[in-house]
Amino acid sequence: MDGTQSYLKLLGLKEQPFAPTADPVYFYATREHKECLFRLWNSVDNCHGIAVVLGSYGTGKTTLLRKLITGMTVDPTRYKTAVIGSPIPSWTSFALLESIVAQFGVQPAQHSFVAYMEALNRCLLDNRDKICTLIIDDAQNLNKRGQLELLRLVQNLETQQRKLINLVFFAQLEWMQVLRAAPNFEQRINMTYTLPPLSFDEVRNFIEFRLQQAGAGPGEGPQFEEAALHAIYAYGEGSPRVTVTLCRNALLVAAQLRSLTVTHDMIVHTIEKTTLPDPEKRGRVAAAIQECLKGQQERRPPVFMEPAPLPPQPARQGSTREQRAEELLLRAARSRQA
């Protein structure tokens, strides 16, 4: 057993819950992700044309892309899909067209722009009984007017009934400026969805979900204390990618200490040892931890002291009938003795 499997077993896990790859099995669907995926499927299945998903780095765009592709590959009789993982910014429009044609499995007879467009159009017509979709990740690399103009021409391929091809783009937020500078292309976009970062509760659920997927049963496996979760959220600002990286490295610290509890001290140590120096972020982490610990202290129920027992009370010097009778008998006895 290698070192990785050994420390995962020590933590009660079957596999790495925070791997750096976008595995669909570990896709945690927030409300925003579910809505985005629903709108994507609606756009694709109805052949509405162009769909754009925007988001900061690490917000789950590539994971959504793979979720979409996984759904399409399940039914190859219904979907024909081509994927360009990361276009090269220096590509000419013809180089981009070559890549598109190759991804659809087409081999034009001649090496010319016209021949490639005709071959792509013929491929789409031959598969018009299917939903043909071109998916491009890291679309922010497509920042030249000629590239967008080519994509507009590709999207114009259609019959009288519907579009022959869907275009789905996943890009970082800066691509908005490129789109706005190309109104002829922007106006053809059917759907644009911007993914926000995760909320604190979503980060908590995201971590718990991944641990469960990796084999941790309810109440078993690594447990992240509240202050540790606040530290992770403060540093990652809701980014799934940063959260995954931080948790992966923190679990290694927990395993070294043979602890199933991931504390805020472990998170601080992980940040100090495995990330680039960033005083602003580290300051936010320290403040978040202090605020959490302060809140926990204030929420603790007050401690009530047991009341001290009352001192014994002296017997009351009453003048009941019995006491008076005893006194009279004593007096009578004394008088007789006298």
Residue pairs with C-beta under 8 A, 6 or more apart in sequence:
1 9
4 16
7 251
7 252
7 255
7 256
8 14
8 15
8 16
8 214
8 255
10 255
10 258
11 221
11 222
11 251
11 254
11 255
11 260
12 215
12 216
12 217
12 220
12 221
12 222
12 260
13 211
13 214
13 215
13 216
13 221
13 222
14 214
14 215
15 214
15 215
16 214
16 248
17 26
17 210
17 211
17 213
17 214
17 216
17 247
17 251
18 210
18 244
18 245
18 247
18 248
18 251
19 26
19 244
19 248
20 244
20 245
20 248
22 62
22 63
22 65
22 66
23 66
24 63
24 66
24 67
24 70
25 213
26 209
26 210
26 213
27 33
27 60
27 63
27 64
27 66
27 67
28 205
28 206
28 209
28 210
28 240
29 37
30 198
30 202
30 206
32 195
32 196
33 60
33 64
33 195
35 193
36 53
36 64
36 193
36 195
37 64
37 67
37 68
39 51
39 191
39 193
40 51
40 53
40 64
40 68
40 168
40 191
40 193
41 68
41 71
42 48
43 49
43 51
43 166
43 168
43 190
43 191
44 51
44 68
44 131
44 133
44 166
44 168
45 131
47 131
47 162
47 163
47 166
48 163
48 166
48 190
48 191
49 155
49 163
49 166
49 167
49 188
49 189
49 190
50 155
50 166
50 167
50 168
50 169
50 188
50 189
50 190
50 191
51 166
51 167
51 168
51 169
51 189
51 190
51 191
51 192
51 193
52 139
52 168
52 169
52 171
52 175
52 179
52 189
52 191
52 192
52 193
53 61
53 64
53 168
53 169
53 170
53 171
53 192
53 193
53 194
53 195
54 171
54 172
54 173
54 175
54 176
54 192
54 193
54 194
54 195
55 61
55 172
55 173
55 194
55 195
55 196
56 172
56 173
56 195
56 197
56 239
57 172
57 239
57 241
58 239
58 240
58 241
58 242
59 195
59 196
59 197
59 239
59 240
59 241
60 195
60 240
61 137
61 170
61 171
61 195
62 137
62 170
63 240
64 170
64 195
65 83
65 135
65 137
65 168
65 170
68 135
68 168
69 81
69 83
69 135
72 78
72 79
72 81
72 133
73 79
73 81
77 130
78 130
78 131
79 130
79 131
79 132
79 133
80 104
80 127
80 130
80 131
80 132
80 133
81 132
81 133
81 134
81 135
82 100
82 103
82 104
82 132
82 133
82 134
82 135
83 103
83 134
83 135
83 136
83 137
84 99
84 100
84 103
84 134
84 135
84 136
84 137
85 137
85 138
86 137
86 138
86 141
87 96
87 99
87 136
87 138
87 139
87 141
87 142
87 147
88 95
88 141
89 141
89 142
89 143
89 144
91 99
91 147
92 146
93 144
93 146
93 147
93 149
93 150
94 113
94 116
96 142
96 147
96 150
96 151
97 113
97 116
97 117
97 120
97 150
97 154
98 116
100 120
100 134
100 154
101 108
101 116
101 119
101 120
101 123
103 134
104 120
104 123
104 132
104 134
105 123
106 119
106 120
106 123
107 119
108 115
108 116
108 118
108 119
109 115
109 119
117 153
120 154
120 157
121 157
121 164
124 132
124 157
124 164
124 165
125 159
125 164
128 159
128 164
131 166
132 164
132 165
132 166
133 165
133 166
133 167
133 168
134 154
134 165
134 166
134 167
134 168
135 168
135 169
135 170
136 142
136 167
136 168
136 169
136 170
137 170
138 170
138 171
138 172
139 169
139 170
139 171
139 175
140 171
140 172
140 174
140 175
140 178
142 148
142 151
142 175
142 178
143 175
143 178
145 181
145 182
148 178
148 182
148 185
149 182
149 184
149 185
151 167
151 185
152 184
152 185
152 188
154 165
154 167
155 163
155 165
155 167
155 188
157 163
157 164
157 165
158 164
169 175
173 194
179 185
179 186
179 189
180 186
196 238
197 237
197 238
197 239
198 206
198 238
198 239
198 240
198 243
199 238
200 229
200 230
200 233
200 238
202 238
203 229
203 232
203 233
203 236
203 238
203 243
204 224
204 229
206 240
206 243
207 224
207 229
207 232
207 243
207 247
210 244
210 247
211 221
211 222
212 218
214 221
215 221
216 222
221 260
222 251
222 254
222 260
222 261
222 262
223 260
223 261
223 262
224 232
224 247
224 262
225 261
225 262
225 263
225 264
226 292
226 296
227 263
227 264
227 289
227 292
227 293
227 296
228 250
228 262
228 263
228 264
228 266
228 267
230 264
230 288
230 289
230 291
230 292
231 264
231 267
231 268
231 271
231 285
231 288
231 289
232 243
232 246
232 247
232 250
232 267
233 243
233 288
234 281
234 284
234 285
234 287
234 288
234 289
235 242
235 246
235 267
235 271
235 275
235 281
235 282
235 284
235 285
236 242
236 243
236 246
245 274
246 267
246 270
246 271
246 275
247 262
249 270
249 273
249 274
250 262
250 266
250 267
250 270
251 262
253 262
253 266
253 269
253 270
254 260
254 261
254 262
254 266
257 266
259 266
264 289
264 292
267 285
268 285
268 286
268 289
271 281
271 282
271 285
272 282
